[in-house]
């Protein structure tokens, strides 16, 4: 059961990452803030590489189902934390 849940969460996490990447790449922002979009995309991609990729590999190898589920849940939690921190820093 945990293995299936980890697979589903990994799929949702990757779909969320793809949606964010598309939105950031097609945001149409001006040149002054285009670098911020690229930096945000790099940060989100790094977050996916650190959380979702290990979760998928652990699930695929049928090893450590609890850790795989925790890694799969870490991406949405870390993303929401980053979003709250960025929103809190705005004037």
Biopython code that builds the backbone (N, CA, C, O; Angstrom):
import numpy as np
from Bio.PDB.StructureBuilder import StructureBuilder

atoms = [
    (1, "UNK", "N", (0.816, -1.196, 0.000)),
    (1, "UNK", "CA", (0.000, 0.000, 0.000)),
    (1, "UNK", "C", (0.860, 1.261, 0.000)),
    (1, "UNK", "O", (0.568, 2.223, -0.711)),
    (2, "UNK", "N", (1.922, 1.246, 0.804)),
    (2, "UNK", "CA", (2.797, 2.420, 0.860)),
    (2, "UNK", "C", (3.527, 2.616, -0.459)),
    (2, "UNK", "O", (3.802, 3.741, -0.877)),
    (3, "UNK", "N", (3.835, 1.498, -1.105)),
    (3, "UNK", "CA", (4.535, 1.581, -2.387)),
    (3, "UNK", "C", (3.649, 2.257, -3.431)),
    (3, "UNK", "O", (4.109, 3.127, -4.170)),
    (4, "UNK", "N", (2.396, 1.862, -3.490)),
    (4, "UNK", "CA", (1.461, 2.460, -4.443)),
    (4, "UNK", "C", (1.246, 3.938, -4.135)),
    (4, "UNK", "O", (1.182, 4.761, -5.049)),
    (5, "UNK", "N", (1.136, 4.275, -2.864)),
    (5, "UNK", "CA", (0.960, 5.678, -2.479)),
    (5, "UNK", "C", (2.189, 6.501, -2.864)),
    (5, "UNK", "O", (2.061, 7.641, -3.309)),
    (6, "UNK", "N", (3.376, 5.921, -2.692)),
    (6, "UNK", "CA", (4.595, 6.640, -3.075)),
    (6, "UNK", "C", (4.644, 6.858, -4.584)),
    (6, "UNK", "O", (5.038, 7.932, -5.038)),
    (7, "UNK", "N", (4.247, 5.850, -5.368)),
    (7, "UNK", "CA", (4.193, 6.019, -6.827)),
    (7, "UNK", "C", (3.232, 7.135, -7.220)),
    (7, "UNK", "O", (3.549, 7.975, -8.062)),
    (8, "UNK", "N", (2.064, 7.133, -6.604)),
    (8, "UNK", "CA", (1.058, 8.156, -6.930)),
    (8, "UNK", "C", (1.558, 9.537, -6.541)),
    (8, "UNK", "O", (1.398, 10.488, -7.306)),
    (9, "UNK", "N", (2.160, 9.664, -5.364)),
    (9, "UNK", "CA", (2.691, 10.963, -4.937)),
    (9, "UNK", "C", (3.831, 11.426, -5.835)),
    (9, "UNK", "O", (3.935, 12.617, -6.129)),
    (10, "UNK", "N", (4.681, 10.514, -6.274)),
    (10, "UNK", "CA", (5.758, 10.885, -7.197)),
    (10, "UNK", "C", (5.180, 11.394, -8.508)),
    (10, "UNK", "O", (5.676, 12.375, -9.062)),
    (11, "UNK", "N", (4.146, 10.747, -9.005)),
    (11, "UNK", "CA", (3.512, 11.192, -10.246)),
    (11, "UNK", "C", (2.883, 12.574, -10.077)),
    (11, "UNK", "O", (3.000, 13.423, -10.961)),
    (12, "UNK", "N", (2.225, 12.798, -8.957)),
    (12, "UNK", "CA", (1.626, 14.109, -8.692)),
    (12, "UNK", "C", (2.708, 15.173, -8.552)),
    (12, "UNK", "O", (2.564, 16.282, -9.067)),
    (13, "UNK", "N", (3.788, 14.837, -7.857)),
    (13, "UNK", "CA", (4.895, 15.781, -7.684)),
    (13, "UNK", "C", (5.521, 16.158, -9.024)),
    (13, "UNK", "O", (5.820, 17.327, -9.266)),
    (14, "UNK", "N", (5.716, 15.176, -9.885)),
    (14, "UNK", "CA", (6.298, 15.465, -11.197)),
    (14, "UNK", "C", (5.341, 16.272, -12.070)),
    (14, "UNK", "O", (5.779, 17.132, -12.835)),
    (15, "UNK", "N", (4.047, 16.004, -11.964)),
    (15, "UNK", "CA", (3.071, 16.803, -12.709)),
    (15, "UNK", "C", (3.061, 18.245, -12.209)),
    (15, "UNK", "O", (2.969, 19.183, -13.002)),
    (16, "UNK", "N", (3.156, 18.416, -10.903)),
    (16, "UNK", "CA", (3.217, 19.761, -10.330)),
    (16, "UNK", "C", (4.486, 20.479, -10.776)),
    (16, "UNK", "O", (4.446, 21.667, -11.096)),
    (17, "UNK", "N", (5.617, 19.761, -10.798)),
    (17, "UNK", "CA", (6.875, 20.353, -11.265)),
    (17, "UNK", "C", (6.763, 20.774, -12.734)),
    (17, "UNK", "O", (7.219, 21.856, -13.107)),
    (18, "UNK", "N", (6.159, 19.923, -13.563)),
    (18, "UNK", "CA", (6.000, 20.259, -14.981)),
    (18, "UNK", "C", (5.112, 21.479, -15.158)),
    (18, "UNK", "O", (5.391, 22.333, -16.000)),
    (19, "UNK", "N", (4.054, 21.567, -14.381)),
    (19, "UNK", "CA", (3.166, 22.733, -14.463)),
    (19, "UNK", "C", (3.893, 24.010, -14.046)),
    (19, "UNK", "O", (3.759, 25.044, -14.700)),
    (20, "UNK", "N", (4.648, 23.940, -12.977)),
    (20, "UNK", "CA", (5.409, 25.106, -12.518)),
    (20, "UNK", "C", (6.450, 25.506, -13.553)),
    (20, "UNK", "O", (6.644, 26.694, -13.813)),
    (21, "UNK", "N", (7.121, 24.521, -14.146)),
    (21, "UNK", "CA", (8.134, 24.814, -15.163)),
    (21, "UNK", "C", (7.510, 25.490, -16.374)),
    (21, "UNK", "O", (8.067, 26.452, -16.903)),
    (22, "UNK", "N", (6.370, 25.000, -16.814)),
    (22, "UNK", "CA", (5.690, 25.618, -17.963)),
    (22, "UNK", "C", (5.269, 27.036, -17.633)),
    (22, "UNK", "O", (5.430, 27.943, -18.450)),
    (23, "UNK", "N", (4.730, 27.231, -16.441)),
    (23, "UNK", "CA", (4.291, 28.580, -16.052)),
    (23, "UNK", "C", (5.468, 29.548, -15.941)),
    (23, "UNK", "O", (5.356, 30.709, -16.334)),
    (24, "UNK", "N", (6.587, 29.078, -15.411)),
    (24, "UNK", "CA", (7.744, 29.959, -15.276)),
    (24, "UNK", "C", (8.387, 30.266, -16.626)),
    (24, "UNK", "O", (8.852, 31.383, -16.854)),
    (25, "UNK", "N", (8.414, 29.287, -17.511)),
    (25, "UNK", "CA", (9.033, 29.508, -18.812)),
    (25, "UNK", "C", (8.169, 30.353, -19.738)),
    (25, "UNK", "O", (8.687, 31.041, -20.617)),
    (26, "UNK", "N", (6.872, 30.306, -19.547)),
    (26, "UNK", "CA", (5.978, 31.072, -20.412)),
    (26, "UNK", "C", (5.320, 32.235, -19.676)),
    (26, "UNK", "O", (4.217, 32.653, -20.028)),
    (27, "UNK", "N", (5.989, 32.750, -18.667)),
    (27, "UNK", "CA", (5.374, 33.801, -17.851)),
    (27, "UNK", "C", (5.289, 35.133, -18.579)),
    (27, "UNK", "O", (4.428, 35.952, -18.258)),
    (28, "UNK", "N", (6.154, 35.366, -19.542)),
    (28, "UNK", "CA", (6.108, 36.619, -20.283)),
    (28, "UNK", "C", (6.546, 37.814, -19.464)),
    (28, "UNK", "O", (6.135, 38.942, -19.734)),
    (29, "UNK", "N", (7.379, 37.574, -18.463)),
    (29, "UNK", "CA", (7.846, 38.689, -17.647)),
    (29, "UNK", "C", (8.883, 39.503, -18.419)),
    (29, "UNK", "O", (9.451, 39.038, -19.407)),
    (30, "UNK", "N", (9.112, 40.703, -17.954)),
    (30, "UNK", "CA", (10.067, 41.566, -18.656)),
    (30, "UNK", "C", (11.498, 41.097, -18.413)),
    (30, "UNK", "O", (11.737, 40.201, -17.603)),
    (31, "UNK", "N", (12.433, 41.699, -19.110)),
    (31, "UNK", "CA", (13.822, 41.267, -19.038)),
    (31, "UNK", "C", (14.425, 41.426, -17.644)),
    (31, "UNK", "O", (15.308, 40.662, -17.254)),
    (32, "UNK", "N", (13.955, 42.401, -16.911)),
    (32, "UNK", "CA", (14.531, 42.668, -15.587)),
    (32, "UNK", "C", (14.258, 41.528, -14.607)),
    (32, "UNK", "O", (15.070, 41.268, -13.719)),
    (33, "UNK", "N", (13.138, 40.858, -14.760)),
    (33, "UNK", "CA", (12.795, 39.790, -13.822)),
    (33, "UNK", "C", (12.865, 38.399, -14.444)),
    (33, "UNK", "O", (12.505, 37.420, -13.791)),
    (34, "UNK", "N", (13.315, 38.292, -15.679)),
    (34, "UNK", "CA", (13.411, 36.989, -16.325)),
    (34, "UNK", "C", (14.430, 36.097, -15.607)),
    (34, "UNK", "O", (14.259, 34.879, -15.555)),
    (35, "UNK", "N", (15.476, 36.693, -15.060)),
    (35, "UNK", "CA", (16.466, 35.927, -14.317)),
    (35, "UNK", "C", (15.890, 35.320, -13.052)),
    (35, "UNK", "O", (16.309, 34.239, -12.637)),
    (36, "UNK", "N", (14.942, 35.997, -12.438)),
    (36, "UNK", "CA", (14.296, 35.452, -11.244)),
    (36, "UNK", "C", (13.454, 34.228, -11.586)),
    (36, "UNK", "O", (13.378, 33.278, -10.807)),
    (37, "UNK", "N", (12.824, 34.259, -12.753)),
    (37, "UNK", "CA", (12.068, 33.082, -13.185)),
    (37, "UNK", "C", (13.001, 31.893, -13.392)),
    (37, "UNK", "O", (12.676, 30.767, -13.014)),
    (38, "UNK", "N", (14.147, 32.146, -13.987)),
    (38, "UNK", "CA", (15.124, 31.078, -14.197)),
    (38, "UNK", "C", (15.666, 30.542, -12.882)),
    (38, "UNK", "O", (15.856, 29.335, -12.731)),
    (39, "UNK", "N", (15.914, 31.432, -11.937)),
    (39, "UNK", "CA", (16.405, 31.006, -10.623)),
    (39, "UNK", "C", (15.344, 30.192, -9.877)),
    (39, "UNK", "O", (15.662, 29.204, -9.216)),
    (40, "UNK", "N", (14.092, 30.610, -9.988)),
    (40, "UNK", "CA", (13.012, 29.860, -9.341)),
    (40, "UNK", "C", (12.874, 28.479, -9.973)),
    (40, "UNK", "O", (12.648, 27.492, -9.274)),
    (41, "UNK", "N", (13.010, 28.412, -11.286)),
    (41, "UNK", "CA", (12.932, 27.120, -11.961)),
    (41, "UNK", "C", (14.089, 26.208, -11.544)),
    (41, "UNK", "O", (13.896, 25.007, -11.353)),
    (42, "UNK", "N", (15.272, 26.769, -11.405)),
    (42, "UNK", "CA", (16.424, 25.975, -10.960)),
    (42, "UNK", "C", (16.221, 25.475, -9.525)),
    (42, "UNK", "O", (16.569, 24.337, -9.212)),
    (43, "UNK", "N", (15.665, 26.313, -8.661)),
    (43, "UNK", "CA", (15.425, 25.909, -7.268)),
    (43, "UNK", "C", (14.385, 24.795, -7.191)),
    (43, "UNK", "O", (14.560, 23.836, -6.439)),
    (44, "UNK", "N", (13.318, 24.912, -7.954)),
    (44, "UNK", "CA", (12.276, 23.892, -7.938)),
    (44, "UNK", "C", (12.794, 22.584, -8.536)),
    (44, "UNK", "O", (12.468, 21.503, -8.046)),
    (45, "UNK", "N", (13.604, 22.683, -9.598)),
    (45, "UNK", "CA", (14.186, 21.481, -10.198)),
    (45, "UNK", "C", (15.138, 20.788, -9.228)),
    (45, "UNK", "O", (15.151, 19.560, -9.146)),
    (46, "UNK", "N", (15.925, 21.557, -8.500)),
    (46, "UNK", "CA", (16.817, 20.977, -7.501)),
    (46, "UNK", "C", (16.011, 20.306, -6.384)),
    (46, "UNK", "O", (16.389, 19.245, -5.887)),
    (47, "UNK", "N", (14.917, 20.925, -6.004)),
    (47, "UNK", "CA", (14.058, 20.346, -4.971)),
    (47, "UNK", "C", (13.458, 19.019, -5.436)),
    (47, "UNK", "O", (13.351, 18.075, -4.653)),
    (48, "UNK", "N", (13.071, 18.951, -6.699)),
    (48, "UNK", "CA", (12.553, 17.700, -7.258)),
    (48, "UNK", "C", (13.651, 16.641, -7.273)),
    (48, "UNK", "O", (13.409, 15.480, -6.942)),
    (49, "UNK", "N", (14.862, 17.047, -7.660)),
    (49, "UNK", "CA", (15.971, 16.093, -7.737)),
    (49, "UNK", "C", (16.342, 15.544, -6.362)),
    (49, "UNK", "O", (16.804, 14.408, -6.256)),
    (50, "UNK", "N", (16.148, 16.327, -5.325)),
    (50, "UNK", "CA", (16.531, 15.902, -3.974)),
    (50, "UNK", "C", (15.416, 15.110, -3.282)),
    (50, "UNK", "O", (15.695, 14.319, -2.380)),
    (51, "UNK", "N", (14.180, 15.307, -3.684)),
    (51, "UNK", "CA", (13.074, 14.650, -2.984)),
    (51, "UNK", "C", (12.381, 13.585, -3.830)),
    (51, "UNK", "O", (12.269, 12.435, -3.403)),
    (52, "UNK", "N", (11.922, 13.947, -5.002)),
    (52, "UNK", "CA", (11.096, 13.035, -5.791)),
    (52, "UNK", "C", (11.929, 11.925, -6.430)),
    (52, "UNK", "O", (11.501, 10.771, -6.443)),
    (53, "UNK", "N", (13.091, 12.246, -6.951)),
    (53, "UNK", "CA", (13.920, 11.236, -7.595)),
    (53, "UNK", "C", (14.325, 10.112, -6.627)),
    (53, "UNK", "O", (14.188, 8.941, -6.981)),
    (54, "UNK", "N", (14.817, 10.425, -5.423)),
    (54, "UNK", "CA", (15.110, 9.320, -4.486)),
    (54, "UNK", "C", (13.860, 8.533, -4.085)),
    (54, "UNK", "O", (13.918, 7.316, -3.908)),
    (55, "UNK", "N", (12.736, 9.230, -3.945)),
    (55, "UNK", "CA", (11.496, 8.524, -3.593)),
    (55, "UNK", "C", (11.113, 7.542, -4.688)),
    (55, "UNK", "O", (10.732, 6.406, -4.402)),
    (56, "UNK", "N", (11.213, 7.971, -5.935)),
    (56, "UNK", "CA", (10.876, 7.073, -7.041)),
    (56, "UNK", "C", (11.839, 5.890, -7.113)),
    (56, "UNK", "O", (11.419, 4.753, -7.323)),
    (57, "UNK", "N", (13.131, 6.163, -6.937)),
    (57, "UNK", "CA", (14.112, 5.080, -7.013)),
    (57, "UNK", "C", (13.944, 4.086, -5.871)),
    (57, "UNK", "O", (14.066, 2.880, -6.085)),
    (58, "UNK", "N", (13.669, 4.565, -4.670)),
    (58, "UNK", "CA", (13.445, 3.652, -3.545)),
    (58, "UNK", "C", (12.185, 2.821, -3.760)),
    (58, "UNK", "O", (12.153, 1.634, -3.435)),
    (59, "UNK", "N", (11.156, 3.443, -4.306)),
    (59, "UNK", "CA", (9.922, 2.716, -4.562)),
    (59, "UNK", "C", (10.130, 1.690, -5.667)),
    (59, "UNK", "O", (9.659, 0.556, -5.577)),
    (60, "UNK", "N", (10.830, 2.100, -6.697)),
    (60, "UNK", "CA", (11.089, 1.203, -7.830)),
    (60, "UNK", "C", (11.906, -0.024, -7.406)),
    (60, "UNK", "O", (11.663, -1.132, -7.885)),
    (61, "UNK", "N", (12.864, 0.175, -6.518)),
    (61, "UNK", "CA", (13.708, -0.937, -6.043)),
    (61, "UNK", "C", (13.064, -1.721, -4.908)),
    (61, "UNK", "O", (13.646, -2.679, -4.399)),
    (62, "UNK", "N", (11.865, -1.315, -4.514)),
    (62, "UNK", "CA", (11.136, -1.968, -3.424)),
    (62, "UNK", "C", (11.920, -1.961, -2.117)),
    (62, "UNK", "O", (11.923, -2.939, -1.369)),
    (63, "UNK", "N", (12.575, -0.849, -1.861)),
    (63, "UNK", "CA", (13.368, -0.696, -0.643)),
    (63, "UNK", "C", (12.820, 0.481, 0.159)),
    (63, "UNK", "O", (12.399, 1.482, -0.420)),
    (64, "UNK", "N", (12.822, 0.373, 1.437)),
    (64, "UNK", "CA", (12.497, 1.457, 2.372)),
    (64, "UNK", "C", (11.190, 2.181, 2.008)),
    (64, "UNK", "O", (11.229, 3.359, 1.653)),
    (65, "UNK", "N", (10.051, 1.512, 2.089)),
    (65, "UNK", "CA", (8.795, 2.151, 1.682)),
    (65, "UNK", "C", (8.427, 3.358, 2.545)),
    (65, "UNK", "O", (7.833, 4.312, 2.044)),
    (66, "UNK", "N", (8.768, 3.331, 3.828)),
    (66, "UNK", "CA", (8.454, 4.483, 4.681)),
    (66, "UNK", "C", (9.276, 5.702, 4.287)),
    (66, "UNK", "O", (8.755, 6.817, 4.234)),
    (67, "UNK", "N", (10.550, 5.494, 4.013)),
    (67, "UNK", "CA", (11.407, 6.604, 3.597)),
    (67, "UNK", "C", (10.988, 7.127, 2.227)),
    (67, "UNK", "O", (11.018, 8.335, 1.992)),
    (68, "UNK", "N", (10.603, 6.240, 1.331)),
    (68, "UNK", "CA", (10.156, 6.670, 0.004)),
    (68, "UNK", "C", (8.905, 7.539, 0.108)),
    (68, "UNK", "O", (8.786, 8.558, -0.573)),
    (69, "UNK", "N", (7.994, 7.131, 0.951)),
    (69, "UNK", "CA", (6.777, 7.922, 1.146)),
    (69, "UNK", "C", (7.098, 9.275, 1.774)),
    (69, "UNK", "O", (6.502, 10.288, 1.407)),
    (70, "UNK", "N", (8.030, 9.295, 2.712)),
    (70, "UNK", "CA", (8.427, 10.562, 3.338)),
    (70, "UNK", "C", (9.092, 11.493, 2.320)),
    (70, "UNK", "O", (8.821, 12.694, 2.309)),
    (71, "UNK", "N", (9.950, 10.950, 1.475)),
    (71, "UNK", "CA", (10.572, 11.769, 0.438)),
    (71, "UNK", "C", (9.534, 12.306, -0.546)),
    (71, "UNK", "O", (9.610, 13.461, -0.966)),
    (72, "UNK", "N", (8.567, 11.468, -0.910)),
    (72, "UNK", "CA", (7.528, 11.914, -1.844)),
    (72, "UNK", "C", (6.671, 13.015, -1.232)),
    (72, "UNK", "O", (6.210, 13.907, -1.945)),
    (73, "UNK", "N", (6.458, 12.964, 0.061)),
    (73, "UNK", "CA", (5.681, 14.011, 0.736)),
    (73, "UNK", "C", (6.521, 15.263, 1.006)),
    (73, "UNK", "O", (5.968, 16.330, 1.272)),
    (74, "UNK", "N", (7.834, 15.143, 0.941)),
    (74, "UNK", "CA", (8.700, 16.283, 1.247)),
    (74, "UNK", "C", (8.629, 17.357, 0.173)),
    (74, "UNK", "O", (8.769, 18.537, 0.494)),
    (75, "UNK", "N", (8.417, 16.997, -1.088)),
    (75, "UNK", "CA", (8.374, 18.008, -2.141)),
    (75, "UNK", "C", (7.226, 18.995, -1.958)),
    (75, "UNK", "O", (7.473, 20.201, -1.973)),
    (76, "UNK", "N", (5.980, 18.543, -1.785)),
    (76, "UNK", "CA", (4.916, 19.531, -1.601)),
    (76, "UNK", "C", (5.093, 20.357, -0.328)),
    (76, "UNK", "O", (4.785, 21.549, -0.307)),
    (77, "UNK", "N", (5.589, 19.723, 0.723)),
    (77, "UNK", "CA", (5.783, 20.461, 1.977)),
    (77, "UNK", "C", (6.863, 21.524, 1.820)),
    (77, "UNK", "O", (6.685, 22.657, 2.268)),
    (78, "UNK", "N", (7.977, 21.174, 1.193)),
    (78, "UNK", "CA", (9.053, 22.147, 0.996)),
    (78, "UNK", "C", (8.633, 23.238, 0.030)),
    (78, "UNK", "O", (8.995, 24.400, 0.213)),
    (79, "UNK", "N", (7.874, 22.881, -0.995)),
    (79, "UNK", "CA", (7.400, 23.891, -1.949)),
    (79, "UNK", "C", (6.471, 24.886, -1.270)),
    (79, "UNK", "O", (6.584, 26.092, -1.492)),
    (80, "UNK", "N", (5.565, 24.397, -0.454)),
    (80, "UNK", "CA", (4.657, 25.304, 0.257)),
    (80, "UNK", "C", (5.418, 26.188, 1.243)),
    (80, "UNK", "O", (5.091, 27.363, 1.407)),
    (81, "UNK", "N", (6.425, 25.628, 1.893)),
    (81, "UNK", "CA", (7.244, 26.424, 2.795)),
    (81, "UNK", "C", (7.967, 27.536, 2.040)),
    (81, "UNK", "O", (7.981, 28.681, 2.491)),
    (82, "UNK", "N", (8.562, 27.210, 0.900)),
    (82, "UNK", "CA", (9.227, 28.238, 0.084)),
    (82, "UNK", "C", (8.235, 29.292, -0.397)),
    (82, "UNK", "O", (8.550, 30.482, -0.403)),
    (83, "UNK", "N", (7.048, 28.866, -0.796)),
    (83, "UNK", "CA", (6.032, 29.803, -1.263)),
    (83, "UNK", "C", (5.607, 30.759, -0.156)),
    (83, "UNK", "O", (5.443, 31.954, -0.399)),
    (84, "UNK", "N", (5.429, 30.248, 1.047)),
    (84, "UNK", "CA", (5.062, 31.091, 2.178)),
    (84, "UNK", "C", (6.187, 32.072, 2.522)),
    (84, "UNK", "O", (5.929, 33.237, 2.826)),
    (85, "UNK", "N", (7.425, 31.598, 2.473)),
    (85, "UNK", "CA", (8.557, 32.477, 2.763)),
    (85, "UNK", "C", (8.693, 33.590, 1.733)),
    (85, "UNK", "O", (8.974, 34.735, 2.088)),
    (86, "UNK", "N", (8.497, 33.264, 0.471)),
    (86, "UNK", "CA", (8.589, 34.283, -0.576)),
    (86, "UNK", "C", (7.423, 35.262, -0.450)),
    (86, "UNK", "O", (7.619, 36.472, -0.561)),
    (87, "UNK", "N", (6.228, 34.756, -0.221)),
    (87, "UNK", "CA", (5.074, 35.642, -0.075)),
    (87, "UNK", "C", (5.200, 36.529, 1.162)),
    (87, "UNK", "O", (4.752, 37.676, 1.154)),
    (88, "UNK", "N", (5.801, 36.005, 2.214)),
    (88, "UNK", "CA", (5.995, 36.796, 3.427)),
    (88, "UNK", "C", (7.041, 37.866, 3.281)),
    (88, "UNK", "O", (7.019, 38.852, 4.018)),
    (89, "UNK", "N", (7.969, 37.700, 2.342)),
    (89, "UNK", "CA", (9.006, 38.700, 2.154)),
    (89, "UNK", "C", (8.590, 39.841, 1.248)),
    (89, "UNK", "O", (9.305, 40.837, 1.143)),
    (90, "UNK", "N", (7.441, 39.713, 0.587)),
    (90, "UNK", "CA", (6.969, 40.779, -0.297)),
    (90, "UNK", "C", (6.399, 41.932, 0.532)),
    (90, "UNK", "O", (5.842, 41.721, 1.609)),
    (91, "UNK", "N", (6.546, 43.133, 0.022)),
    (91, "UNK", "CA", (6.013, 44.282, 0.798)),
    (91, "UNK", "C", (4.515, 44.352, 0.829)),
    (91, "UNK", "O", (3.951, 45.260, 1.440)),
]
sb = StructureBuilder()
sb.init_structure("model")
sb.init_model(0)
sb.init_chain("A")
sb.init_seg("    ")
for serial, (resi, resn, name, xyz) in enumerate(atoms, 1):
    if name == "N":
        sb.init_residue(resn, " ", resi, " ")
    sb.init_atom(name, np.array(xyz, "f"), 0.0, 1.0, " ", f" {name:<3s}", serial, name[0])
structure = sb.get_structure()
